[in-house]
């Protein structure tokens, strides 16, 4: 019983940390990702909200010659199903 409670407590803490992780502002993301998100939502990068990001299921940045993505480029996109790079 005690081991089960500890496991549940740890699971809750880890889940809470993941759920409250900071979402990187769209304007601070790799240029290709920033432009794609802004165009998809029809908003400037600084006008994109976390609620807007929840609606995205696809990010496509092929042929953009992205050498490396930034940490957080895909943060706040829990419904992302397709990533085309």
VOGULO-526723 format. One record per residue: residue number from 1; residue in one letter; x, y, z of N, C-alpha, C in turn. Coordinates in steps of 0.2 Angstrom, whole numbers, plus 5000, padded with zeros to 4 digits. Layout:
# residues N
@marke->NUM; kollum->a; n.x->X; n.y->Y; n.z->Z; ca.x->X; ca.y->Y; ca.z->Z; c.x->X; c.y->Y; c.z->Z
...
# end
This chain:
# residues 85
@marke->1; kollum->x; n.x->5004; n.y->4994; n.z->5000; ca.x->5000; ca.y->5000; ca.z->5000; c.x->5004; c.y->5006; c.z->5000
@marke->2; kollum->x; n.x->5010; n.y->5006; n.z->5004; ca.x->5014; ca.y->5012; ca.z->5005; c.x->5018; c.y->5013; c.z->4998
@marke->3; kollum->x; n.x->5020; n.y->5008; n.z->4995; ca.x->5023; ca.y->5009; ca.z->4988; c.x->5019; c.y->5012; c.z->4983
@marke->4; kollum->x; n.x->5012; n.y->5010; n.z->4983; ca.x->5007; ca.y->5012; ca.z->4978; c.x->5006; c.y->5020; c.z->4979
@marke->5; kollum->x; n.x->5006; n.y->5022; n.z->4986; ca.x->5005; ca.y->5029; ca.z->4987; c.x->5010; c.y->5033; c.z->4985
@marke->6; kollum->x; n.x->5016; n.y->5031; n.z->4986; ca.x->5022; ca.y->5034; ca.z->4984; c.x->5023; c.y->5035; c.z->4976
@marke->7; kollum->x; n.x->5021; n.y->5029; n.z->4973; ca.x->5021; ca.y->5030; ca.z->4966; c.x->5016; c.y->5034; c.z->4963
@marke->8; kollum->x; n.x->5010; n.y->5035; n.z->4966; ca.x->5005; ca.y->5039; ca.z->4964; c.x->5007; c.y->5046; c.z->4965
@marke->9; kollum->x; n.x->5010; n.y->5048; n.z->4971; ca.x->5012; ca.y->5054; ca.z->4973; c.x->5018; c.y->5057; c.z->4968
@marke->10; kollum->x; n.x->5022; n.y->5052; n.z->4966; ca.x->5028; ca.y->5054; ca.z->4961; c.x->5025; c.y->5055; c.z->4954
@marke->11; kollum->x; n.x->5020; n.y->5051; n.z->4952; ca.x->5017; ca.y->5052; ca.z->4946; c.x->5013; c.y->5059; c.z->4946
@marke->12; kollum->x; n.x->5010; n.y->5060; n.z->4951; ca.x->5006; ca.y->5067; ca.z->4951; c.x->5011; c.y->5073; c.z->4951
@marke->13; kollum->x; n.x->5017; n.y->5072; n.z->4954; ca.x->5022; ca.y->5078; ca.z->4954; c.x->5025; c.y->5078; c.z->4947
@marke->14; kollum->x; n.x->5027; n.y->5073; n.z->4944; ca.x->5029; ca.y->5073; ca.z->4937; c.x->5024; c.y->5076; c.z->4932
@marke->15; kollum->x; n.x->5018; n.y->5073; n.z->4933; ca.x->5013; ca.y->5076; ca.z->4928; c.x->5011; c.y->5083; c.z->4929
@marke->16; kollum->x; n.x->5012; n.y->5085; n.z->4935; ca.x->5011; ca.y->5092; ca.z->4937; c.x->5016; c.y->5097; c.z->4933
@marke->17; kollum->x; n.x->5022; n.y->5094; n.z->4934; ca.x->5028; ca.y->5098; ca.z->4931; c.x->5027; c.y->5098; c.z->4924
@marke->18; kollum->x; n.x->5025; n.y->5093; n.z->4920; ca.x->5024; ca.y->5093; ca.z->4913; c.x->5019; c.y->5098; c.z->4911
@marke->19; kollum->x; n.x->5013; n.y->5098; n.z->4915; ca.x->5007; ca.y->5102; ca.z->4913; c.x->5009; c.y->5109; c.z->4914
@marke->20; kollum->x; n.x->5013; n.y->5111; n.z->4919; ca.x->5014; ca.y->5118; ca.z->4920; c.x->5021; c.y->5120; c.z->4917
@marke->21; kollum->x; n.x->5024; n.y->5116; n.z->4913; ca.x->5030; ca.y->5119; ca.z->4909; c.x->5029; c.y->5125; c.z->4905
@marke->22; kollum->x; n.x->5033; n.y->5129; n.z->4905; ca.x->5032; ca.y->5136; ca.z->4901; c.x->5032; c.y->5135; c.z->4894
@marke->23; kollum->x; n.x->5027; n.y->5138; n.z->4891; ca.x->5027; ca.y->5138; ca.z->4884; c.x->5031; c.y->5144; c.z->4881
@marke->24; kollum->x; n.x->5035; n.y->5142; n.z->4876; ca.x->5040; ca.y->5147; ca.z->4873; c.x->5035; c.y->5151; c.z->4869
@marke->25; kollum->x; n.x->5036; n.y->5158; n.z->4869; ca.x->5032; ca.y->5163; ca.z->4865; c.x->5034; c.y->5161; c.z->4858
@marke->26; kollum->x; n.x->5029; n.y->5162; n.z->4853; ca.x->5030; ca.y->5160; ca.z->4846; c.x->5036; c.y->5164; c.z->4843
@marke->27; kollum->x; n.x->5036; n.y->5171; n.z->4845; ca.x->5041; ca.y->5175; ca.z->4842; c.x->5048; c.y->5173; c.z->4844
@marke->28; kollum->x; n.x->5049; n.y->5169; n.z->4849; ca.x->5056; ca.y->5167; ca.z->4851; c.x->5058; c.y->5160; c.z->4848
@marke->29; kollum->x; n.x->5054; n.y->5157; n.z->4843; ca.x->5055; ca.y->5151; ca.z->4840; c.x->5059; c.y->5151; c.z->4834
@marke->30; kollum->x; n.x->5062; n.y->5146; n.z->4831; ca.x->5065; ca.y->5146; ca.z->4825; c.x->5061; c.y->5149; c.z->4820
@marke->31; kollum->x; n.x->5064; n.y->5153; n.z->4816; ca.x->5061; ca.y->5157; ca.z->4811; c.x->5055; c.y->5153; c.z->4807
@marke->32; kollum->x; n.x->5057; n.y->5148; n.z->4804; ca.x->5053; ca.y->5144; ca.z->4800; c.x->5046; c.y->5141; c.z->4804
@marke->33; kollum->x; n.x->5048; n.y->5140; n.z->4810; ca.x->5042; ca.y->5137; ca.z->4815; c.x->5038; c.y->5143; c.z->4816
@marke->34; kollum->x; n.x->5041; n.y->5149; n.z->4818; ca.x->5037; ca.y->5155; ca.z->4820; c.x->5033; c.y->5157; c.z->4814
@marke->35; kollum->x; n.x->5035; n.y->5157; n.z->4808; ca.x->5032; ca.y->5159; ca.z->4802; c.x->5026; c.y->5154; c.z->4800
@marke->36; kollum->x; n.x->5027; n.y->5148; n.z->4801; ca.x->5022; ca.y->5143; ca.z->4800; c.x->5016; c.y->5144; c.z->4804
@marke->37; kollum->x; n.x->5018; n.y->5144; n.z->4811; ca.x->5012; ca.y->5145; ca.z->4816; c.x->5008; c.y->5152; c.z->4815
@marke->38; kollum->x; n.x->5012; n.y->5157; n.z->4814; ca.x->5009; ca.y->5163; ca.z->4812; c.x->5004; c.y->5163; c.z->4806
@marke->39; kollum->x; n.x->5006; n.y->5160; n.z->4801; ca.x->5002; ca.y->5160; ca.z->4795; c.x->4996; c.y->5155; c.z->4796
@marke->40; kollum->x; n.x->4997; n.y->5150; n.z->4799; ca.x->4992; ca.y->5145; ca.z->4800; c.x->4986; c.y->5148; c.z->4804
@marke->41; kollum->x; n.x->4988; n.y->5152; n.z->4809; ca.x->4983; ca.y->5155; ca.z->4813; c.x->4981; c.y->5162; c.z->4811
@marke->42; kollum->x; n.x->4984; n.y->5165; n.z->4806; ca.x->4982; ca.y->5171; ca.z->4803; c.x->4983; c.y->5177; c.z->4808
@marke->43; kollum->x; n.x->4989; n.y->5176; n.z->4812; ca.x->4990; ca.y->5181; ca.z->4818; c.x->4998; c.y->5183; c.z->4817
@marke->44; kollum->x; n.x->5000; n.y->5188; n.z->4820; ca.x->5007; ca.y->5190; ca.z->4821; c.x->5009; c.y->5185; c.z->4827
@marke->45; kollum->x; n.x->5016; n.y->5184; n.z->4827; ca.x->5018; ca.y->5180; ca.z->4832; c.x->5017; c.y->5182; c.z->4839
@marke->46; kollum->x; n.x->5017; n.y->5188; n.z->4840; ca.x->5016; ca.y->5191; ca.z->4847; c.x->5008; c.y->5191; c.z->4849
@marke->47; kollum->x; n.x->5004; n.y->5189; n.z->4844; ca.x->4997; ca.y->5189; ca.z->4845; c.x->4994; c.y->5182; c.z->4846
@marke->48; kollum->x; n.x->4999; n.y->5177; n.z->4845; ca.x->4997; ca.y->5170; ca.z->4846; c.x->4996; c.y->5168; c.z->4853
@marke->49; kollum->x; n.x->4991; n.y->5165; n.z->4855; ca.x->4990; ca.y->5163; ca.z->4863; c.x->4991; c.y->5156; c.z->4863
@marke->50; kollum->x; n.x->4991; n.y->5154; n.z->4870; ca.x->4992; ca.y->5147; ca.z->4871; c.x->4986; c.y->5143; c.z->4869
@marke->51; kollum->x; n.x->4980; n.y->5146; n.z->4869; ca.x->4974; ca.y->5143; ca.z->4867; c.x->4974; c.y->5142; c.z->4859
@marke->52; kollum->x; n.x->4977; n.y->5147; n.z->4856; ca.x->4978; ca.y->5146; ca.z->4848; c.x->4983; c.y->5140; c.z->4847
@marke->53; kollum->x; n.x->4988; n.y->5139; n.z->4851; ca.x->4993; ca.y->5133; ca.z->4849; c.x->4989; c.y->5127; c.z->4850
@marke->54; kollum->x; n.x->4984; n.y->5126; n.z->4855; ca.x->4981; ca.y->5120; ca.z->4856; c.x->4977; c.y->5118; c.z->4850
@marke->55; kollum->x; n.x->4975; n.y->5122; n.z->4845; ca.x->4972; ca.y->5120; ca.z->4839; c.x->4976; c.y->5117; c.z->4834
@marke->56; kollum->x; n.x->4982; n.y->5118; n.z->4834; ca.x->4987; ca.y->5116; ca.z->4829; c.x->4988; c.y->5108; c.z->4830
@marke->57; kollum->x; n.x->4987; n.y->5105; n.z->4824; ca.x->4988; ca.y->5097; ca.z->4824; c.x->4994; c.y->5096; c.z->4819
@marke->58; kollum->x; n.x->4996; n.y->5101; n.z->4815; ca.x->5002; ca.y->5100; ca.z->4811; c.x->5006; c.y->5106; c.z->4810
@marke->59; kollum->x; n.x->5013; n.y->5104; n.z->4810; ca.x->5018; ca.y->5109; ca.z->4809; c.x->5022; c.y->5107; c.z->4803
@marke->60; kollum->x; n.x->5022; n.y->5111; n.z->4797; ca.x->5026; ca.y->5109; ca.z->4791; c.x->5031; c.y->5114; c.z->4790
@marke->61; kollum->x; n.x->5037; n.y->5113; n.z->4790; ca.x->5043; ca.y->5117; ca.z->4788; c.x->5048; c.y->5114; c.z->4784
@marke->62; kollum->x; n.x->5045; n.y->5110; n.z->4778; ca.x->5050; ca.y->5107; ca.z->4774; c.x->5054; c.y->5112; c.z->4769
@marke->63; kollum->x; n.x->5059; n.y->5110; n.z->4767; ca.x->5063; ca.y->5114; ca.z->4762; c.x->5065; c.y->5121; c.z->4765
@marke->64; kollum->x; n.x->5065; n.y->5122; n.z->4772; ca.x->5067; ca.y->5128; ca.z->4775; c.x->5074; c.y->5128; c.z->4777
@marke->65; kollum->x; n.x->5078; n.y->5123; n.z->4776; ca.x->5085; ca.y->5123; ca.z->4777; c.x->5086; c.y->5124; c.z->4785
@marke->66; kollum->x; n.x->5082; n.y->5122; n.z->4789; ca.x->5083; ca.y->5123; ca.z->4796; c.x->5089; c.y->5118; c.z->4799
@marke->67; kollum->x; n.x->5094; n.y->5121; n.z->4801; ca.x->5100; ca.y->5117; ca.z->4803; c.x->5099; c.y->5114; c.z->4810
@marke->68; kollum->x; n.x->5095; n.y->5118; n.z->4814; ca.x->5094; ca.y->5115; ca.z->4821; c.x->5087; c.y->5119; c.z->4823
@marke->69; kollum->x; n.x->5083; n.y->5115; n.z->4827; ca.x->5078; ca.y->5118; ca.z->4830; c.x->5080; c.y->5120; c.z->4837
@marke->70; kollum->x; n.x->5076; n.y->5125; n.z->4840; ca.x->5077; ca.y->5128; ca.z->4846; c.x->5073; c.y->5124; c.z->4851
@marke->71; kollum->x; n.x->5076; n.y->5123; n.z->4857; ca.x->5072; ca.y->5120; ca.z->4863; c.x->5066; c.y->5124; c.z->4864
@marke->72; kollum->x; n.x->5060; n.y->5121; n.z->4864; ca.x->5054; ca.y->5124; ca.z->4865; c.x->5050; c.y->5126; c.z->4858
@marke->73; kollum->x; n.x->5053; n.y->5125; n.z->4852; ca.x->5050; ca.y->5126; ca.z->4846; c.x->5043; c.y->5123; c.z->4846
@marke->74; kollum->x; n.x->5042; n.y->5117; n.z->4849; ca.x->5036; ca.y->5114; ca.z->4848; c.x->5032; c.y->5113; c.z->4855
@marke->75; kollum->x; n.x->5034; n.y->5118; n.z->4859; ca.x->5031; ca.y->5118; ca.z->4866; c.x->5024; c.y->5121; c.z->4865
@marke->76; kollum->x; n.x->5019; n.y->5119; n.z->4869; ca.x->5012; ca.y->5121; ca.z->4869; c.x->5008; c.y->5118; c.z->4863
@marke->77; kollum->x; n.x->5011; n.y->5113; n.z->4860; ca.x->5007; ca.y->5110; ca.z->4855; c.x->5006; c.y->5102; c.z->4857
@marke->78; kollum->x; n.x->5002; n.y->5101; n.z->4862; ca.x->5000; ca.y->5095; ca.z->4864; c.x->4996; c.y->5091; c.z->4859
@marke->79; kollum->x; n.x->4993; n.y->5094; n.z->4854; ca.x->4988; ca.y->5091; ca.z->4849; c.x->4992; c.y->5089; c.z->4843
@marke->80; kollum->x; n.x->4999; n.y->5091; n.z->4843; ca.x->5003; ca.y->5090; ca.z->4837; c.x->5003; c.y->5083; c.z->4834
@marke->81; kollum->x; n.x->5000; n.y->5081; n.z->4828; ca.x->5000; ca.y->5074; ca.z->4826; c.x->5005; c.y->5073; c.z->4820
@marke->82; kollum->x; n.x->5006; n.y->5079; n.z->4816; ca.x->5011; ca.y->5078; ca.z->4810; c.x->5016; c.y->5084; c.z->4811
@marke->83; kollum->x; n.x->5022; n.y->5082; n.z->4810; ca.x->5028; ca.y->5086; ca.z->4810; c.x->5032; c.y->5085; c.z->4803
@marke->84; kollum->x; n.x->5031; n.y->5089; n.z->4799; ca.x->5034; ca.y->5089; ca.z->4792; c.x->5040; c.y->5093; c.z->4792
@marke->85; kollum->x; n.x->5046; n.y->5091; n.z->4792; ca.x->5052; ca.y->5095; ca.z->4792; c.x->5057; c.y->5093; c.z->4786
# end
